[in-house]
Structure formats: C-alpha cells, structure tokens
Amino acid sequence: MNLTLSQRLSLVFSVLLLACCGASAWLQIRANIMHEKEVVQGLSRGLARSIALDAQLMRAEDAQALGPEMVRRLFSRLMDVNPNVEVYLLDMEGKIVGHAAPEGSLKRNHVSLDPIRRLLANEPLPIQGDDPRSDNGRKVFSAAMLRAGEKKVGYIYVILQSEEHDRLAARATASSVLRTTLWSMVVVAALVLIAGLIGFRLITRPLRRLTTTMRQLDTKADQLALPAPAAASQRDEIAVLEHAFGDMAARINEQWNTMRQLDHDRREVVANISHDLRTPLGSLHGYLETLSLKDDTLTAAERQHYLGIALSQSQKVGRLAQALFELARLEHGSVQPELEPFSLSDLIQDVFQKFELQAGERQVRLMATLPHPAPMVRADLGMMERVLTNLLDNAIRHTPAGGEVEVTVAPAVNGKVTVTVEDTGPGVPSVMRENLFRRPVALQGEYRVGGLGLLTVNRILQLHHSKIELVSEPGFGAVFRFTLDAA
C-alpha cells in the first residue's frame, strides 16, 4: 500500500486501539460477571445452612427417615419457590444422593469437595464449584454440612445460578449490557482515534516538510538532467527520504569523482600548456640571445632571418595566451552568449574567406553544402565564428595536400539546424577520443589535435545548450557535428 507515514501510523494505531477496546470490553464483561457471582454468592451464602436446618427438623431424629422421594419433593418445592437455585444432597464423598433435577439432566454424579471446604472455611469469594448439569462447567454455590444429631452424614449443595438463570442472563447480556459496552467502546475508540490522528499529524509535520524539500530538490535535479529519484512517486515519507538520501549520496560520490577528474584534467592542461609554451619561448629566447651575442658578426640578411623566426614564435605564444585567456573566461562564466538571428550560410562564407590563403598554401580544397533557402539560426554570432574558425583551422592543418574540408548544413528538423565539419585527413586516434573535448592532448610524433581550440569550441556550444560530437572512425578523416537552434 502506497501510504504516507501518518497514514501508516494511524492504521497501526487503529488496529491496536480496536484490539485494546475489544480486550477491555471482554475484561469489563468478565469483571461484571465475576462481580455478580460474588454478590450472589455472598447474599446466598447461608441458604444451604437454612435448608439443612429445615431438613433436619423434618427428619426428626432418624437420618434415614428422609427417603429419596421425600428429598425430591423437598428440593422441588425449594426450587419452585426460588427458580434461581438447584439443590443437591451429597454424601461425605461428594456423591449426589438426592436431587430434584429432571431425568437425564445430570451430567455427573460426583461433585468435588475442595470448593465446598474452601467455602466453609470462609475463603474470599467468589468460589466456584462443579455444576452437576454440565460436563466441565463451574458455578457459584452455597453449601452446608448435613448432620444427624452429632454425626456428619453429608452436604446440602445449592447451585445459585441455575440453567434458567444462565439463559436469562445471556439474553440480557446480548440485549443491553453488550450493546452498552459496544457503544461505549465505539465512542471511546472514536475519540481516541481522532486525538491520535491529530497527534500523528502534528508529530509528522516536520518530517513532511523535510520530504517536501527533498522532492523539490529531486525536481531541480530532474531539471538539471540528473538521475531521477526512484521514490519520487511514493507517498511514504520514510521511503522518500531513504531513496532521496541514497540518490544524494550517489550524486555526491559522482560529483566527487567529477571533481577529481576535473582536478586531474586541470593538471593535464597545465602540463600540456607548459609544454606548448616551452617550445616557442625557448626558440624565441635562443634567437634573441643569438642576436644579442652575435650582433656584430651577423649580416643584415641573417639578422632579419633570426628576427623573423623570433617574431613567428612570439606570435605563437601570443595566440596560445589569447586562446588560454579566452577559454578561462568561458569556463568561469564571465562571458555569456548574446543570442541573435543570423544567416549561417553567410557566416560560413566569411570564415571560408579567412582560410582561403591558408588552404591554398596547403593545397586543401574548401567546400560547403548549404540548403536552399539559407537556414537562419539564433546564437551568438561572434562565438559561432570562433567555433567554425577553430574547427576549420584544425581540419586544414591535419588534411594532407590534395585533400578536402567540407562544411555541411542540414535543413532545420524539430527546431534544430545540424552543422557538420569533416576532412579527409587521418582522423582522430582511438586513444585520444575519450578526452578530446576535456583537455588538450599532446602525443609523440607529428600528429597533434585538439588543444585549446576544441576545448573552446566545446565550452561555447555548452553555453548554447548544445555539444560537439566526433562521429567518424579513426583512419577515415575527422567528422565533427553540432546543432544550433533555428531562428
């Protein structure tokens, strides 16, 4: 059952309350019955003695003068006068030797004498003895010693609540006492239940507030595309909190691992940037030192040659520093895209014009496949120019002479325009694909891909709620793809 904590507590409390009320009603009825028996036995305690004295008077001096028929007539008259009693004559062993019961109504012919002795010894009431008309029933009684002169000849044994009394009492109990008891139990149970529900509601209020807060956090997590909580649809506060704290622990662990990975990537970035800076700075320092030490011996042509190399290395350092500064601004959120509609085809043509000279020098052909009419996108124009510039620069540098670099724009589908940049170079090695958009990768040999350019591309597209994907296989050229919102 999908119940809240207060509902579960109320259900358990209701069951326990009903059980307690039932037990209380049973105990109350039981106590009433025992009280009635005690009162009846206390009031009729001397009844058997009165019967015994009357019987002795009637028997005169001979105990055998009172025969079985006389006993039956005597006991029958007594029972007619008081239908609430049953009178029996017992011998000294407890055997029934006289009675006025109908034929076949006696279930036993012997009565235990122990309760009789306890009654005669004035022990606390009620004291129950054997019921001759029941196989194992016990009832309150009155008893007295029957004497013939000074000789003990038996007992007068009087059952104080006859079968007729039991029938009438059962009917009265079922009709009035039980009904009153049940109604009182219902009223008490209802009042206690209402008080319990109010109490549970007040007690669980802080827990409900905490559960609401956790659900709100889960909703925010869903908006951030985090794993959905397993108990979001449950009503039990404890289950919701259990799953919520489990999800929080998993998220914290995931974030901790992400932080560790980011720290590792940061160290890798610093190491790779240091490597990239060391080469041009060393070359720049070497040529400047050569110019400083050998200025008098160098010809004008050699001096211009060294200065040209130093200037080229200085430009490399400047471009690297500018790229690093741009990436830092993007990573720390100091730059936000200014969205505006523009023609993607016009932007691609402008970027192609910037790379015509570089592509011609490397004998690489630039191609564009554009739909008609030209698609309009909504993005930051300057950032998108930077994205295409970085992708084309990488593609041209890693495409061999005679190769091609193609930019393809697909028509808008579901409000998205897909842009693909592909080349005919060697492609991206498998070992580099996992961290290609996370940190600049430095490998031995001539192949160098990624760097700060792809990190900058990835971050710009993230700011546009998009991402860059590598969709090609190694050895078949590099194919990068991303999407933009159609205007």
C-alpha positions in Angstrom: 0.0 0.0 0.0 1.3 3.4 -1.0 0.5 5.3 2.2 2.1 8.2 4.0 3.8 7.7 7.3 1.0 9.4 9.2 -1.5 7.1 7.4 0.5 4.0 8.3 0.8 5.1 11.9 -2.9 5.8 12.0 -3.7 2.4 10.5 -1.5 0.6 13.1 -2.8 2.8 15.9 -6.4 2.0 14.8 -5.8 -1.8 14.8 -4.1 -1.7 18.2 -6.9 0.6 19.5 -9.6 -1.8 18.3 -7.7 -4.8 19.8 -7.4 -2.9 23.1 -11.0 -1.9 23.1 -12.1 -5.5 22.4 -9.9 -6.8 25.2 -11.2 -4.0 27.5 -14.8 -4.9 26.7 -14.1 -8.6 27.3 -12.5 -7.8 30.6 -15.3 -5.5 31.6 -17.9 -8.1 30.8 -15.8 -10.7 32.7 -15.5 -8.4 35.7 -19.2 -7.8 35.7 -19.9 -11.5 35.6 -17.4 -12.2 38.4 -18.9 -9.3 40.5 -22.4 -10.6 40.0 -21.2 -14.1 41.1 -19.5 -12.7 44.2 -22.6 -10.7 45.1 -25.0 -13.6 44.5 -22.7 -16.0 46.5 -22.3 -13.5 49.3 -26.0 -12.9 49.7 -26.9 -16.6 49.4 -24.0 -18.0 51.5 -26.4 -19.1 54.3 -29.1 -20.6 52.0 -27.7 -24.1 52.2 -27.5 -23.9 56.0 -31.1 -22.9 56.3 -32.1 -25.8 54.0 -30.0 -28.2 56.1 -31.6 -27.0 59.4 -35.1 -27.3 57.9 -34.3 -30.7 56.6 -33.0 -31.8 60.0 -36.2 -30.6 61.6 -38.3 -32.5 59.1 -36.2 -35.7 59.6 -36.8 -35.6 63.4 -34.2 -37.8 64.9 -33.6 -40.5 62.3 -31.5 -39.6 59.3 -32.9 -42.4 57.3 -36.5 -41.1 57.7 -36.0 -38.7 54.8 -36.1 -41.0 51.8 -35.2 -40.2 48.2 -38.8 -39.4 47.2 -39.1 -37.1 50.2 -35.8 -35.4 49.3 -37.0 -34.9 45.7 -40.3 -33.4 46.9 -38.5 -31.1 49.4 -35.9 -29.9 46.8 -38.6 -29.5 44.2 -40.6 -27.2 46.5 -37.5 -25.2 47.2 -36.7 -24.8 43.5 -40.3 -23.8 42.8 -40.1 -21.1 45.4 -36.6 -19.9 44.1 -36.1 -21.0 40.4 -32.7 -19.4 40.6 -31.2 -22.3 42.6 -30.7 -26.0 42.1 -30.5 -28.1 45.3 -28.5 -31.3 45.7 -27.8 -33.7 48.5 -24.3 -35.1 48.7 -22.8 -37.8 50.9 -19.4 -37.3 52.6 -17.5 -38.4 49.5 -19.3 -35.8 47.3 -21.6 -38.3 45.5 -25.0 -36.9 44.6 -27.5 -39.0 46.6 -30.6 -36.7 46.2 -31.8 -34.1 43.7 -34.9 -32.8 42.0 -33.4 -32.4 38.5 -35.4 -33.7 35.5 -34.5 -37.2 34.4 -31.3 -37.3 32.3 -30.3 -33.7 33.0 -27.4 -34.6 35.3 -24.0 -34.9 33.5 -22.1 -36.1 36.5 -22.9 -37.9 39.8 -20.0 -36.7 41.8 -19.0 -33.2 43.0 -15.6 -32.1 44.1 -15.5 -31.3 47.8 -12.5 -29.0 47.7 -14.5 -25.8 46.8 -17.1 -26.8 49.5 -14.4 -26.9 52.1 -13.0 -23.6 50.9 -16.4 -22.0 51.2 -17.0 -23.5 54.7 -13.5 -22.2 55.7 -14.7 -18.6 54.7 -12.1 -18.1 52.0 -12.6 -15.0 49.7 -15.5 -15.1 47.3 -16.3 -15.9 44.6 -15.7 -19.6 44.9 -17.0 -21.8 42.0 -17.8 -25.5 42.3 -18.8 -28.3 39.9 -22.1 -27.9 38.1 -23.8 -31.3 38.1 -25.7 -30.4 34.9 -22.5 -29.7 32.9 -19.6 -31.9 32.0 -17.0 -29.3 32.9 -18.9 -26.2 34.0 -18.4 -24.4 37.3 -20.8 -22.1 39.2 -21.1 -20.3 42.4 -22.8 -22.2 45.1 -23.9 -22.4 48.7 -23.1 -25.4 50.9 -23.7 -26.6 54.4 -22.9 -29.7 56.5 -25.9 -32.0 57.0 -25.9 -33.7 60.4 -27.9 -36.4 62.1 -27.5 -35.5 65.7 -23.8 -35.1 66.2 -23.0 -37.3 63.2 -22.0 -35.8 59.8 -24.0 -37.5 57.1 -23.4 -35.3 54.0 -23.8 -31.8 52.5 -26.5 -29.6 51.2 -25.1 -28.3 47.8 -27.0 -25.4 46.2 -26.2 -24.1 42.8 -27.0 -20.4 43.0 -27.3 -19.7 39.2 -29.5 -22.3 37.6 -29.7 -23.1 33.9 -32.8 -20.8 33.6 -30.7 -18.0 35.2 -28.0 -18.6 32.6 -30.4 -18.4 29.7 -32.0 -15.2 31.0 -28.6 -13.6 31.8 -27.2 -14.5 28.4 -30.3 -12.9 26.8 -29.9 -9.7 28.9 -26.2 -9.5 28.2 -26.7 -9.8 24.5 -29.5 -7.2 24.5 -28.4 -4.5 26.9 -25.1 -4.9 28.6 -23.2 -6.0 25.5 -24.9 -3.2 23.4 -24.0 -0.6 26.0 -20.4 -1.9 26.2 -20.0 -1.9 22.4 -21.4 1.6 22.1 -19.1 2.9 24.9 -16.2 1.1 23.2 -17.1 2.7 19.8 -17.3 6.2 21.4 -14.1 5.9 23.3 -12.3 4.4 20.3 -13.5 7.2 18.0 -12.4 9.9 20.4 -9.0 8.3 21.0 -8.6 7.7 17.3 -9.4 11.4 16.4 -6.9 12.5 19.1 -4.3 10.1 17.8 -4.7 11.2 14.2 -4.3 14.8 15.2 -1.3 13.9 17.3 0.3 12.0 14.5 -0.4 14.9 12.1 1.4 17.3 14.4 4.3 15.0 15.1 5.0 14.1 11.5 4.7 17.8 10.3 8.5 18.4 10.3 9.0 15.1 8.5 6.5 16.1 5.8 8.2 19.5 5.4 11.6 17.7 5.0 10.0 15.3 2.5 8.6 18.2 0.5 12.0 19.9 0.5 13.6 16.6 -0.8 11.0 16.3 -3.5 11.8 19.9 -4.6 15.5 19.0 -4.7 14.6 16.0 -6.8 12.6 18.2 -9.2 15.6 20.5 -9.6 17.8 17.5 -10.2 15.4 16.4 -13.0 15.6 19.9 -14.5 19.4 19.6 -14.5 19.1 16.2 -16.2 20.4 14.3 -13.2 19.3 10.8 -12.5 15.6 10.7 -11.4 14.9 9.6 -7.8 13.5 6.1 -7.5 10.9 7.1 -4.9 9.5 10.3 -6.5 6.0 8.8 -6.9 5.9 7.2 -3.4 3.9 8.7 -0.6 5.7 7.1 2.4 7.9 9.9 3.8 10.4 7.4 5.2 10.8 5.7 1.8 11.1 9.0 0.0 13.8 10.2 2.4 15.6 6.8 2.2 15.7 7.0 -1.6 16.4 10.7 -1.6 19.4 10.3 0.7 20.6 7.3 -1.3 20.4 9.4 -4.5 22.1 12.3 -2.8 24.9 10.0 -1.7 25.2 8.7 -5.3 25.3 12.3 -6.6 27.8 13.4 -4.1 30.0 10.4 -5.0 29.5 11.2 -8.7 30.3 14.9 -8.1 33.4 13.9 -6.1 34.6 11.7 -8.8 33.9 14.5 -11.3 35.9 17.0 -9.2 38.8 14.5 -9.0 38.7 14.1 -12.8 38.5 17.9 -13.3 41.5 18.4 -11.0 43.3 15.7 -13.0 42.3 17.4 -16.2 43.4 20.8 -14.9 46.8 19.3 -14.1 47.0 17.8 -17.6 46.0 21.2 -19.1 48.7 23.0 -17.1 51.3 20.3 -18.2 50.3 20.5 -21.8 50.1 24.3 -21.9 53.6 24.4 -20.3 54.8 22.0 -23.0 53.3 24.2 -25.7 54.7 27.4 -24.3 58.2 25.9 -23.6 59.0 25.2 -27.3 58.2 28.7 -28.8 59.6 30.5 -25.7 62.8 28.5 -25.9 63.1 29.2 -29.6 62.3 32.9 -29.1 64.9 33.1 -26.2 67.5 31.3 -28.3 67.3 33.5 -31.4 67.1 36.7 -29.3 70.2 35.6 -27.4 71.9 34.8 -30.7 71.1 38.3 -31.9 72.4 39.8 -28.7 75.6 37.9 -28.6 76.5 37.9 -32.3 75.0 41.2 -33.5 78.4 42.5 -34.7 79.1 39.4 -36.7 75.7 38.8 -38.3 74.8 40.1 -41.7 71.7 42.1 -42.3 70.0 39.1 -44.0 70.9 36.8 -41.1 69.7 39.3 -38.6 66.3 39.7 -40.5 66.1 35.9 -40.7 66.6 35.5 -36.9 64.2 38.3 -36.2 61.5 36.8 -38.4 61.8 33.4 -36.6 61.7 35.2 -33.2 58.6 37.1 -34.3 56.9 34.0 -35.6 57.5 32.2 -32.2 56.3 35.3 -30.4 53.1 35.2 -32.4 52.6 31.5 -31.5 53.0 32.4 -27.8 50.6 35.3 -28.2 47.9 33.1 -30.0 48.3 30.5 -27.3 48.0 33.0 -24.5 44.9 34.6 -26.1 43.3 31.1 -26.5 44.1 30.3 -22.9 42.6 33.6 -21.7 39.5 33.1 -23.9 39.0 29.6 -22.5 39.4 30.8 -18.9 36.7 33.5 -19.5 34.4 30.9 -20.9 35.0 28.4 -18.1 34.4 30.9 -15.3 31.1 32.2 -16.8 32.3 35.8 -17.3 31.2 35.6 -20.9 27.5 34.8 -21.8 26.2 34.5 -25.3 24.2 37.3 -26.8 21.7 35.5 -28.9 20.6 37.0 -32.2 19.2 35.6 -35.5 21.7 35.4 -38.4 22.3 33.5 -41.6 24.6 30.5 -41.1 25.4 30.4 -44.8 26.8 34.0 -44.7 28.9 33.2 -41.6 30.4 30.1 -43.3 31.3 32.1 -46.4 33.0 34.7 -44.2 35.0 32.1 -42.4 36.0 30.4 -45.7 37.4 33.8 -46.9 39.7 33.9 -43.8 41.1 30.4 -44.7 41.4 30.7 -48.5 45.1 31.7 -48.4 46.0 29.0 -45.7 44.1 26.3 -47.6 45.7 27.3 -50.9 49.2 27.1 -49.4 48.4 23.6 -48.1 46.6 22.6 -51.3 43.4 21.8 -49.5 40.0 22.5 -51.1 37.3 24.1 -49.0 33.7 23.0 -49.8 30.3 23.9 -48.4 27.0 22.1 -48.8 24.2 24.5 -47.9 20.4 24.1 -48.2 18.1 26.5 -50.0 16.8 28.7 -48.6 19.7 29.5 -46.3 18.9 28.5 -42.7 18.6 31.1 -40.0 19.9 30.3 -36.5 19.7 32.0 -33.2 23.1 32.2 -31.4 26.0 34.4 -30.6 27.5 35.5 -33.9 31.0 36.1 -32.6 31.1 32.8 -30.7 29.8 30.8 -33.7 32.5 32.4 -35.8 35.1 31.3 -33.2 33.7 27.7 -33.3 33.9 27.4 -37.1 37.3 29.1 -37.1 38.7 26.6 -34.7 37.2 23.6 -36.4 38.4 24.7 -39.9 41.8 25.5 -38.6 42.2 22.0 -37.1 40.8 20.4 -40.3 43.1 22.3 -42.7 46.2 21.6 -40.6 45.6 17.9 -40.5 44.4 17.4 -44.0 47.2 16.3 -46.4 47.8 18.1 -49.8 45.1 17.4 -52.3 42.5 16.7 -49.6 39.2 18.4 -48.9 37.5 20.1 -45.9 33.7 20.3 -46.2 31.1 22.1 -44.1 27.6 20.8 -44.4 24.4 22.4 -43.1 21.3 20.3 -42.9 17.8 21.8 -43.0 16.1 22.5 -39.7 14.5 19.5 -38.0 12.4 19.9 -34.8 13.8 23.4 -34.5 17.4 22.3 -34.7 20.0 23.0 -37.5 22.8 20.5 -37.8 26.3 21.6 -38.8 29.0 19.1 -39.9 32.7 19.8 -40.4 34.7 16.9 -42.0 38.1 16.5 -43.6 40.0 13.7 -45.4 42.9 13.6 -43.0 44.0 10.6 -40.9 41.2 11.0 -38.4 41.4 11.1 -34.6 43.2 8.1 -32.9 41.2 6.0 -30.6 43.4 6.8 -27.6 42.5 10.5 -27.9 38.8 10.2 -28.4 37.7 9.9 -24.8 39.4 13.2 -23.6 39.2 15.1 -26.9 36.9 17.8 -25.6 38.1 17.8 -22.0 41.8 18.7 -22.2 44.5 19.4 -24.8 46.2 16.2 -25.8 49.9 16.1 -26.6 51.2 13.0 -28.4 54.6 11.9 -29.7 55.1 12.3 -33.4 53.8 14.8 -35.8 50.1 14.3 -35.1 48.7 17.0 -32.8 45.0 17.5 -32.5 42.6 19.2 -30.1 44.4 21.6 -28.0 42.7 24.6 -26.6 40.7 25.1 -29.8 38.4 22.1 -29.2 38.1 22.9 -25.5 36.9 26.4 -26.5 34.5 25.0 -29.1 33.0 22.6 -26.6 32.5 25.3 -23.9 30.9 27.8 -26.4 28.5 25.1 -27.5 27.7 24.2 -23.9 26.8 27.9 -23.4 24.3 27.5 -26.3 22.9 24.3 -24.7 24.5 22.2 -27.4 27.6 20.0 -27.7 30.3 19.0 -30.2 30.5 15.3 -31.3 33.1 13.3 -33.1 31.2 10.9 -35.3 33.9 9.5 -37.6 36.1 6.4 -37.3 39.9 6.6 -37.0 41.6 6.5 -40.4 38.7 7.9 -42.3 39.1 11.6 -41.6 37.7 13.7 -38.7 34.0 14.5 -38.7 32.7 16.9 -36.1 29.0 17.7 -35.7 26.9 20.1 -33.6 23.4 21.6 -33.6 22.0 25.1 -33.2 18.5 26.5 -32.5 16.7 27.5 -35.7 15.6 31.2 -35.7 
